[in-house]
């Protein structure tokens, strides 16, 4: 009797998965994706706004 191997992704089992503790977040894609450039732009603009408000409200 020949055994057929499945083609596709090969998953390795972690010790927890082998013990029956399933990791549910493996197949979940992120719903909101933000690029690192956007994070830097938002952080810089937040710092500029906070500095401007600090100088204006003295």
N, CA, C and O atoms as a Tripos MOL2 file, in Angstrom:
@<TRIPOS>MOLECULE
protein
  232   231    58     0     0
PROTEIN
NO_CHARGES

@<TRIPOS>ATOM
      1 N           0.8430   -1.1700    0.0000 N.3       1 UNK1
      2 CA          0.0000    0.0000    0.0000 C.3       1 UNK1
      3 C           0.8970    1.2440    0.0000 C.2       1 UNK1
      4 O           1.7300    1.3980    0.8930 O.2       1 UNK1
      5 N           0.7400    2.1120   -0.9680 N.am      2 UNK2
      6 CA          1.5440    3.3220   -1.0900 C.3       2 UNK2
      7 C           0.8980    4.4500   -0.2770 C.2       2 UNK2
      8 O          -0.3250    4.5720   -0.2140 O.2       2 UNK2
      9 N           1.7400    5.2520    0.3300 N.am      3 UNK3
     10 CA          1.2730    6.3900    1.1180 C.3       3 UNK3
     11 C           1.5430    7.6510    0.3130 C.2       3 UNK3
     12 O           2.6780    7.9040   -0.0920 O.2       3 UNK3
     13 N           0.4880    8.4510    0.0790 N.am      4 UNK4
     14 CA          0.6340    9.6910   -0.6660 C.3       4 UNK4
     15 C           0.9190   10.8300    0.3010 C.2       4 UNK4
     16 O           0.3060   10.9360    1.3640 O.2       4 UNK4
     17 N           1.8560   11.6700   -0.0880 N.am      5 UNK5
     18 CA          2.1720   12.8470    0.7200 C.3       5 UNK5
     19 C           1.4030   14.0340    0.1790 C.2       5 UNK5
     20 O           1.2660   14.2000   -1.0330 O.2       5 UNK5
     21 N           0.9020   14.8600    1.0860 N.am      6 UNK6
     22 CA          0.1810   16.0670    0.6680 C.3       6 UNK6
     23 C           1.1740   17.1370    0.2450 C.2       6 UNK6
     24 O           2.2210   17.3180    0.8680 O.2       6 UNK6
     25 N           0.8300   17.8380   -0.8190 N.am      7 UNK7
     26 CA          1.6560   18.9510   -1.2720 C.3       7 UNK7
     27 C           1.1630   20.2240   -0.5950 C.2       7 UNK7
     28 O          -0.0110   20.3220   -0.2370 O.2       7 UNK7
     29 N           2.0410   21.1900   -0.4200 N.am      8 UNK8
     30 CA          1.6480   22.4610    0.1700 C.3       8 UNK8
     31 C           2.5370   22.7950    1.3550 C.2       8 UNK8
     32 O           3.6580   22.3030    1.4830 O.2       8 UNK8
     33 N           1.9890   23.6600    2.2300 N.am      9 UNK9
     34 CA          2.7590   24.1030    3.3860 C.3       9 UNK9
     35 C           3.0020   22.9460    4.3420 C.2       9 UNK9
     36 O           2.1200   22.1280    4.6020 O.2       9 UNK9
     37 N           4.1990   22.9040    4.8430 N.am     10 UNK10
     38 CA          4.5340   21.8920    5.8240 C.3      10 UNK10
     39 C           4.5350   22.5650    7.1940 C.2      10 UNK10
     40 O           5.3170   23.4840    7.4360 O.2      10 UNK10
     41 N           3.6710   22.1120    8.0790 N.am     11 UNK11
     42 CA          3.5710   22.7120    9.4030 C.3      11 UNK11
     43 C           4.3560   21.8710   10.3970 C.2      11 UNK11
     44 O           4.2890   20.6420   10.3860 O.2      11 UNK11
     45 N           5.0920   22.5530   11.2460 N.am     12 UNK12
     46 CA          5.7790   21.8680   12.3200 C.3      12 UNK12
     47 C           4.9770   22.0710   13.5920 C.2      12 UNK12
     48 O           4.4320   23.1480   13.8330 O.2      12 UNK12
     49 N           4.9120   21.0570   14.3770 N.am     13 UNK13
     50 CA          4.1440   21.1340   15.6170 C.3      13 UNK13
     51 C           5.0370   21.6190   16.7480 C.2      13 UNK13
     52 O           6.1380   21.1070   16.9520 O.2      13 UNK13
     53 N           4.5500   22.6060   17.4750 N.am     14 UNK14
     54 CA          5.2530   23.0520   18.6660 C.3      14 UNK14
     55 C           4.9060   22.0940   19.7940 C.2      14 UNK14
     56 O           3.9490   21.3290   19.6760 O.2      14 UNK14
     57 N           5.6600   22.1210   20.8800 N.am     15 UNK15
     58 CA          5.3460   21.2300   21.9980 C.3      15 UNK15
     59 C           3.9370   21.4450   22.5540 C.2      15 UNK15
     60 O           3.2760   20.4850   22.9510 O.2      15 UNK15
     61 N           3.4730   22.6990   22.5860 N.am     16 UNK16
     62 CA          2.1300   22.9740   23.0980 C.3      16 UNK16
     63 C           1.0660   22.4130   22.1650 C.2      16 UNK16
     64 O           0.0520   21.8860   22.6220 O.2      16 UNK16
     65 N           1.2950   22.5260   20.8480 N.am     17 UNK17
     66 CA          0.3190   22.0060   19.8980 C.3      17 UNK17
     67 C           0.2850   20.4830   19.9650 C.2      17 UNK17
     68 O          -0.7720   19.8680   19.8210 O.2      17 UNK17
     69 N           1.4290   19.8940   20.1810 N.am     18 UNK18
     70 CA          1.4750   18.4430   20.2850 C.3      18 UNK18
     71 C           0.7630   17.9750   21.5500 C.2      18 UNK18
     72 O           0.2340   16.8630   21.5880 O.2      18 UNK18
     73 N           0.7440   18.8200   22.5920 N.am     19 UNK19
     74 CA          0.0860   18.4570   23.8380 C.3      19 UNK19
     75 C          -1.4170   18.7350   23.7830 C.2      19 UNK19
     76 O          -2.1430   18.4100   24.7220 O.2      19 UNK19
     77 N          -1.8800   19.3320   22.6930 N.am     20 UNK20
     78 CA         -3.3160   19.5860   22.5510 C.3      20 UNK20
     79 C          -3.6970   21.0310   22.7810 C.2      20 UNK20
     80 O          -4.8730   21.3770   22.6640 O.2      20 UNK20
     81 N          -2.7420   21.8880   23.1050 N.am     21 UNK21
     82 CA         -3.0150   23.3110   23.2790 C.3      21 UNK21
     83 C          -2.8350   23.9810   21.9240 C.2      21 UNK21
     84 O          -1.7170   24.0810   21.4200 O.2      21 UNK21
     85 N          -3.9200   24.4340   21.3440 N.am     22 UNK22
     86 CA         -3.9100   24.9330   19.9720 C.3      22 UNK22
     87 C          -3.6200   26.4260   19.9730 C.2      22 UNK22
     88 O          -4.1220   27.1720   20.8150 O.2      22 UNK22
     89 N          -2.8170   26.8400   19.0350 N.am     23 UNK23
     90 CA         -2.5470   28.2660   18.8490 C.3      23 UNK23
     91 C          -3.5340   28.7820   17.8090 C.2      23 UNK23
     92 O          -3.4120   28.4630   16.6270 O.2      23 UNK23
     93 N          -4.5060   29.5730   18.2390 N.am     24 UNK24
     94 CA         -5.5720   30.0200   17.3510 C.3      24 UNK24
     95 C          -5.1580   31.1540   16.4310 C.2      24 UNK24
     96 O          -5.8110   31.3770   15.4120 O.2      24 UNK24
     97 N          -4.0950   31.8760   16.7540 N.am     25 UNK25
     98 CA         -3.7380   33.0520   15.9720 C.3      25 UNK25
     99 C          -2.8210   32.7390   14.8050 C.2      25 UNK25
    100 O          -2.3680   33.6700   14.1400 O.2      25 UNK25
    101 N          -2.5320   31.5100   14.5270 N.am     26 UNK26
    102 CA         -1.6300   31.1780   13.4270 C.3      26 UNK26
    103 C          -2.1930   31.5520   12.0630 C.2      26 UNK26
    104 O          -1.4490   32.0220   11.2030 O.2      26 UNK26
    105 N          -3.4810   31.3550   11.8460 N.am     27 UNK27
    106 CA         -4.0700   31.5780   10.5370 C.3      27 UNK27
    107 C          -4.8060   32.9100   10.4220 C.2      27 UNK27
    108 O          -5.5050   33.1370    9.4350 O.2      27 UNK27
    109 N          -4.6660   33.7870   11.3980 N.am     28 UNK28
    110 CA         -5.3890   35.0420   11.3990 C.3      28 UNK28
    111 C          -4.5100   36.1220   10.7800 C.2      28 UNK28
    112 O          -3.3620   36.3140   11.1830 O.2      28 UNK28
    113 N          -5.0640   36.8220    9.7990 N.am     29 UNK29
    114 CA         -4.3470   37.9340    9.1910 C.3      29 UNK29
    115 C          -4.6950   39.2180    9.9330 C.2      29 UNK29
    116 O          -5.7840   39.3430   10.4940 O.2      29 UNK29
    117 N          -3.7770   40.1600    9.9330 N.am     30 UNK30
    118 CA         -4.0180   41.4400   10.5760 C.3      30 UNK30
    119 C          -5.0740   42.2090    9.7840 C.2      30 UNK30
    120 O          -5.0150   42.2600    8.5550 O.2      30 UNK30
    121 N          -6.0350   42.8020   10.4810 N.am     31 UNK31
    122 CA         -7.0860   43.5540    9.8020 C.3      31 UNK31
    123 C          -6.6230   44.9620    9.4740 C.2      31 UNK31
    124 O          -7.0280   45.5310    8.4600 O.2      31 UNK31
    125 N          -5.7750   45.5290   10.3290 N.am     32 UNK32
    126 CA         -5.2590   46.8700   10.0970 C.3      32 UNK32
    127 C          -3.7540   46.7550    9.9320 C.2      32 UNK32
    128 O          -3.0520   46.2660   10.8170 O.2      32 UNK32
    129 N          -3.2740   47.2110    8.7900 N.am     33 UNK33
    130 CA         -1.8320   47.1950    8.5690 C.3      33 UNK33
    131 C          -1.3470   48.6260    8.4160 C.2      33 UNK33
    132 O          -1.9010   49.4000    7.6350 O.2      33 UNK33
    133 N          -0.3120   48.9720    9.1650 N.am     34 UNK34
    134 CA          0.2700   50.3130    9.1150 C.3      34 UNK34
    135 C           1.7530   50.1410    8.8250 C.2      34 UNK34
    136 O           2.4470   49.3750    9.4940 O.2      34 UNK34
    137 N           2.2220   50.8580    7.8290 N.am     35 UNK35
    138 CA          3.6280   50.7390    7.4610 C.3      35 UNK35
    139 C           4.5050   51.4580    8.4960 C.2      35 UNK35
    140 O           4.0390   52.3730    9.1740 O.2      35 UNK35
    141 N           5.7500   51.0510    8.6140 N.am     36 UNK36
    142 CA          6.6640   51.7190    9.5440 C.3      36 UNK36
    143 C           6.8510   53.2040    9.2190 C.2      36 UNK36
    144 O           7.0540   54.0140   10.1230 O.2      36 UNK36
    145 N           6.7840   53.5590    7.9430 N.am     37 UNK37
    146 CA          6.9060   54.9630    7.5500 C.3      37 UNK37
    147 C           5.7450   55.7770    8.1060 C.2      37 UNK37
    148 O           5.9410   56.9010    8.5680 O.2      37 UNK37
    149 N           4.5400   55.2200    8.0630 N.am     38 UNK38
    150 CA          3.3760   55.9140    8.5920 C.3      38 UNK38
    151 C           3.4930   56.1100   10.1000 C.2      38 UNK38
    152 O           3.0920   57.1510   10.6190 O.2      38 UNK38
    153 N           4.0330   55.1310   10.8020 N.am     39 UNK39
    154 CA          4.2390   55.2470   12.2490 C.3      39 UNK39
    155 C           5.1890   56.3940   12.5500 C.2      39 UNK39
    156 O           4.9400   57.1830   13.4620 O.2      39 UNK39
    157 N           6.2840   56.4970   11.7890 N.am     40 UNK40
    158 CA          7.2420   57.5690   12.0030 C.3      40 UNK40
    159 C           6.6290   58.9360   11.7060 C.2      40 UNK40
    160 O           6.8770   59.8980   12.4320 O.2      40 UNK40
    161 N           5.8300   59.0250   10.6390 N.am     41 UNK41
    162 CA          5.1780   60.2880   10.2910 C.3      41 UNK41
    163 C           4.1900   60.6910   11.3780 C.2      41 UNK41
    164 O           4.1520   61.8570   11.7730 O.2      41 UNK41
    165 N           3.3960   59.7530   11.8630 N.am     42 UNK42
    166 CA          2.4350   60.0610   12.9250 C.3      42 UNK42
    167 C           3.1380   60.4750   14.2160 C.2      42 UNK42
    168 O           2.6940   61.4070   14.8870 O.2      42 UNK42
    169 N           4.2210   59.7990   14.5690 N.am     43 UNK43
    170 CA          4.9530   60.1410   15.7900 C.3      43 UNK43
    171 C           5.5770   61.5360   15.6810 C.2      43 UNK43
    172 O           5.5270   62.3130   16.6350 O.2      43 UNK43
    173 N           6.1590   61.8510   14.5310 N.am     44 UNK44
    174 CA          6.7810   63.1630   14.3390 C.3      44 UNK44
    175 C           5.7320   64.2720   14.3480 C.2      44 UNK44
    176 O           5.9480   65.3250   14.9480 O.2      44 UNK44
    177 N           4.6000   64.0420   13.6890 N.am     45 UNK45
    178 CA          3.5550   65.0700   13.6700 C.3      45 UNK45
    179 C           2.9520   65.2570   15.0580 C.2      45 UNK45
    180 O           2.6160   66.3800   15.4320 O.2      45 UNK45
    181 N           2.8080   64.1800   15.8280 N.am     46 UNK46
    182 CA          2.3090   64.2980   17.2000 C.3      46 UNK46
    183 C           3.2700   65.1130   18.0520 C.2      46 UNK46
    184 O           2.8400   65.9560   18.8390 O.2      46 UNK46
    185 N           4.5650   64.8700   17.9020 N.am     47 UNK47
    186 CA          5.5650   65.6170   18.6600 C.3      47 UNK47
    187 C           5.5480   67.0960   18.2790 C.2      47 UNK47
    188 O           5.6760   67.9580   19.1480 O.2      47 UNK47
    189 N           5.3930   67.3950   17.0070 N.am     48 UNK48
    190 CA          5.3520   68.7870   16.5530 C.3      48 UNK48
    191 C           4.1130   69.4910   17.0970 C.2      48 UNK48
    192 O           4.2060   70.6300   17.5550 O.2      48 UNK48
    193 N           2.9640   68.8370   17.0560 N.am     49 UNK49
    194 CA          1.7260   69.4320   17.5680 C.3      49 UNK49
    195 C           1.8320   69.6660   19.0730 C.2      49 UNK49
    196 O           1.4320   70.7250   19.5540 O.2      49 UNK49
    197 N           2.3580   68.7090   19.8190 N.am     50 UNK50
    198 CA          2.4870   68.8680   21.2710 C.3      50 UNK50
    199 C           3.4600   69.9980   21.6160 C.2      50 UNK50
    200 O           3.2170   70.7530   22.5570 O.2      50 UNK50
    201 N           4.5470   70.1200   20.8720 N.am     51 UNK51
    202 CA          5.5070   71.1960   21.1070 C.3      51 UNK51
    203 C           4.8750   72.5510   20.7930 C.2      51 UNK51
    204 O           5.0580   73.5110   21.5410 O.2      51 UNK51
    205 N           4.1360   72.6280   19.6930 N.am     52 UNK52
    206 CA          3.4750   73.8850   19.3270 C.3      52 UNK52
    207 C           2.4360   74.2700   20.3690 C.2      52 UNK52
    208 O           2.3500   75.4420   20.7350 O.2      52 UNK52
    209 N           1.6590   73.3380   20.8470 N.am     53 UNK53
    210 CA          0.6650   73.6370   21.8780 C.3      53 UNK53
    211 C           1.3260   74.0630   23.1780 C.2      53 UNK53
    212 O           0.8180   74.9450   23.8710 O.2      53 UNK53
    213 N           2.4360   73.4570   23.5120 N.am     54 UNK54
    214 CA          3.1640   73.8250   24.7220 C.3      54 UNK54
    215 C           3.6830   75.2530   24.6240 C.2      54 UNK54
    216 O           3.6250   76.0020   25.5990 O.2      54 UNK54
    217 N           4.1870   75.6320   23.4620 N.am     55 UNK55
    218 CA          4.7030   76.9930   23.2850 C.3      55 UNK55
    219 C           3.5810   78.0220   23.2250 C.2      55 UNK55
    220 O           3.7510   79.1370   23.7170 O.2      55 UNK55
    221 N           2.4380   77.6760   22.6360 N.am     56 UNK56
    222 CA          1.3430   78.6120   22.5000 C.3      56 UNK56
    223 C           0.5720   78.8310   23.8010 C.2      56 UNK56
    224 O           0.0420   79.9190   24.0250 O.2      56 UNK56
    225 N           0.5040   77.8440   24.6360 N.am     57 UNK57
    226 CA         -0.3190   77.9250   25.8470 C.3      57 UNK57
    227 C           0.5100   78.2680   27.0990 C.2      57 UNK57
    228 O           0.0580   78.0110   28.2150 O.2      57 UNK57
    229 N           1.6870   78.8300   26.9370 N.am     58 UNK58
    230 CA          2.4900   79.2610   28.0930 C.3      58 UNK58
    231 C           1.9350   80.4940   28.7000 C.2      58 UNK58
    232 O           2.4810   80.9980   29.6810 O.2      58 UNK58
@<TRIPOS>BOND
     1     1     2 1
     2     2     3 1
     3     3     4 2
     4     3     5 am
     5     5     6 1
     6     6     7 1
     7     7     8 2
     8     7     9 am
     9     9    10 1
    10    10    11 1
    11    11    12 2
    12    11    13 am
    13    13    14 1
    14    14    15 1
    15    15    16 2
    16    15    17 am
    17    17    18 1
    18    18    19 1
    19    19    20 2
    20    19    21 am
    21    21    22 1
    22    22    23 1
    23    23    24 2
    24    23    25 am
    25    25    26 1
    26    26    27 1
    27    27    28 2
    28    27    29 am
    29    29    30 1
    30    30    31 1
    31    31    32 2
    32    31    33 am
    33    33    34 1
    34    34    35 1
    35    35    36 2
    36    35    37 am
    37    37    38 1
    38    38    39 1
    39    39    40 2
    40    39    41 am
    41    41    42 1
    42    42    43 1
    43    43    44 2
    44    43    45 am
    45    45    46 1
    46    46    47 1
    47    47    48 2
    48    47    49 am
    49    49    50 1
    50    50    51 1
    51    51    52 2
    52    51    53 am
    53    53    54 1
    54    54    55 1
    55    55    56 2
    56    55    57 am
    57    57    58 1
    58    58    59 1
    59    59    60 2
    60    59    61 am
    61    61    62 1
    62    62    63 1
    63    63    64 2
    64    63    65 am
    65    65    66 1
    66    66    67 1
    67    67    68 2
    68    67    69 am
    69    69    70 1
    70    70    71 1
    71    71    72 2
    72    71    73 am
    73    73    74 1
    74    74    75 1
    75    75    76 2
    76    75    77 am
    77    77    78 1
    78    78    79 1
    79    79    80 2
    80    79    81 am
    81    81    82 1
    82    82    83 1
    83    83    84 2
    84    83    85 am
    85    85    86 1
    86    86    87 1
    87    87    88 2
    88    87    89 am
    89    89    90 1
    90    90    91 1
    91    91    92 2
    92    91    93 am
    93    93    94 1
    94    94    95 1
    95    95    96 2
    96    95    97 am
    97    97    98 1
    98    98    99 1
    99    99   100 2
   100    99   101 am
   101   101   102 1
   102   102   103 1
   103   103   104 2
   104   103   105 am
   105   105   106 1
   106   106   107 1
   107   107   108 2
   108   107   109 am
   109   109   110 1
   110   110   111 1
   111   111   112 2
   112   111   113 am
   113   113   114 1
   114   114   115 1
   115   115   116 2
   116   115   117 am
   117   117   118 1
   118   118   119 1
   119   119   120 2
   120   119   121 am
   121   121   122 1
   122   122   123 1
   123   123   124 2
   124   123   125 am
   125   125   126 1
   126   126   127 1
   127   127   128 2
   128   127   129 am
   129   129   130 1
   130   130   131 1
   131   131   132 2
   132   131   133 am
   133   133   134 1
   134   134   135 1
   135   135   136 2
   136   135   137 am
   137   137   138 1
   138   138   139 1
   139   139   140 2
   140   139   141 am
   141   141   142 1
   142   142   143 1
   143   143   144 2
   144   143   145 am
   145   145   146 1
   146   146   147 1
   147   147   148 2
   148   147   149 am
   149   149   150 1
   150   150   151 1
   151   151   152 2
   152   151   153 am
   153   153   154 1
   154   154   155 1
   155   155   156 2
   156   155   157 am
   157   157   158 1
   158   158   159 1
   159   159   160 2
   160   159   161 am
   161   161   162 1
   162   162   163 1
   163   163   164 2
   164   163   165 am
   165   165   166 1
   166   166   167 1
   167   167   168 2
   168   167   169 am
   169   169   170 1
   170   170   171 1
   171   171   172 2
   172   171   173 am
   173   173   174 1
   174   174   175 1
   175   175   176 2
   176   175   177 am
   177   177   178 1
   178   178   179 1
   179   179   180 2
   180   179   181 am
   181   181   182 1
   182   182   183 1
   183   183   184 2
   184   183   185 am
   185   185   186 1
   186   186   187 1
   187   187   188 2
   188   187   189 am
   189   189   190 1
   190   190   191 1
   191   191   192 2
   192   191   193 am
   193   193   194 1
   194   194   195 1
   195   195   196 2
   196   195   197 am
   197   197   198 1
   198   198   199 1
   199   199   200 2
   200   199   201 am
   201   201   202 1
   202   202   203 1
   203   203   204 2
   204   203   205 am
   205   205   206 1
   206   206   207 1
   207   207   208 2
   208   207   209 am
   209   209   210 1
   210   210   211 1
   211   211   212 2
   212   211   213 am
   213   213   214 1
   214   214   215 1
   215   215   216 2
   216   215   217 am
   217   217   218 1
   218   218   219 1
   219   219   220 2
   220   219   221 am
   221   221   222 1
   222   222   223 1
   223   223   224 2
   224   223   225 am
   225   225   226 1
   226   226   227 1
   227   227   228 2
   228   227   229 am
   229   229   230 1
   230   230   231 1
   231   231   232 2
@<TRIPOS>SUBSTRUCTURE
     1 UNK1         2 RESIDUE 1 A UNK
     2 UNK2         6 RESIDUE 1 A UNK
     3 UNK3        10 RESIDUE 1 A UNK
     4 UNK4        14 RESIDUE 1 A UNK
     5 UNK5        18 RESIDUE 1 A UNK
     6 UNK6        22 RESIDUE 1 A UNK
     7 UNK7        26 RESIDUE 1 A UNK
     8 UNK8        30 RESIDUE 1 A UNK
     9 UNK9        34 RESIDUE 1 A UNK
    10 UNK10       38 RESIDUE 1 A UNK
    11 UNK11       42 RESIDUE 1 A UNK
    12 UNK12       46 RESIDUE 1 A UNK
    13 UNK13       50 RESIDUE 1 A UNK
    14 UNK14       54 RESIDUE 1 A UNK
    15 UNK15       58 RESIDUE 1 A UNK
    16 UNK16       62 RESIDUE 1 A UNK
    17 UNK17       66 RESIDUE 1 A UNK
    18 UNK18       70 RESIDUE 1 A UNK
    19 UNK19       74 RESIDUE 1 A UNK
    20 UNK20       78 RESIDUE 1 A UNK
    21 UNK21       82 RESIDUE 1 A UNK
    22 UNK22       86 RESIDUE 1 A UNK
    23 UNK23       90 RESIDUE 1 A UNK
    24 UNK24       94 RESIDUE 1 A UNK
    25 UNK25       98 RESIDUE 1 A UNK
    26 UNK26      102 RESIDUE 1 A UNK
    27 UNK27      106 RESIDUE 1 A UNK
    28 UNK28      110 RESIDUE 1 A UNK
    29 UNK29      114 RESIDUE 1 A UNK
    30 UNK30      118 RESIDUE 1 A UNK
    31 UNK31      122 RESIDUE 1 A UNK
    32 UNK32      126 RESIDUE 1 A UNK
    33 UNK33      130 RESIDUE 1 A UNK
    34 UNK34      134 RESIDUE 1 A UNK
    35 UNK35      138 RESIDUE 1 A UNK
    36 UNK36      142 RESIDUE 1 A UNK
    37 UNK37      146 RESIDUE 1 A UNK
    38 UNK38      150 RESIDUE 1 A UNK
    39 UNK39      154 RESIDUE 1 A UNK
    40 UNK40      158 RESIDUE 1 A UNK
    41 UNK41      162 RESIDUE 1 A UNK
    42 UNK42      166 RESIDUE 1 A UNK
    43 UNK43      170 RESIDUE 1 A UNK
    44 UNK44      174 RESIDUE 1 A UNK
    45 UNK45      178 RESIDUE 1 A UNK
    46 UNK46      182 RESIDUE 1 A UNK
    47 UNK47      186 RESIDUE 1 A UNK
    48 UNK48      190 RESIDUE 1 A UNK
    49 UNK49      194 RESIDUE 1 A UNK
    50 UNK50      198 RESIDUE 1 A UNK
    51 UNK51      202 RESIDUE 1 A UNK
    52 UNK52      206 RESIDUE 1 A UNK
    53 UNK53      210 RESIDUE 1 A UNK
    54 UNK54      214 RESIDUE 1 A UNK
    55 UNK55      218 RESIDUE 1 A UNK
    56 UNK56      222 RESIDUE 1 A UNK
    57 UNK57      226 RESIDUE 1 A UNK
    58 UNK58      230 RESIDUE 1 A UNK
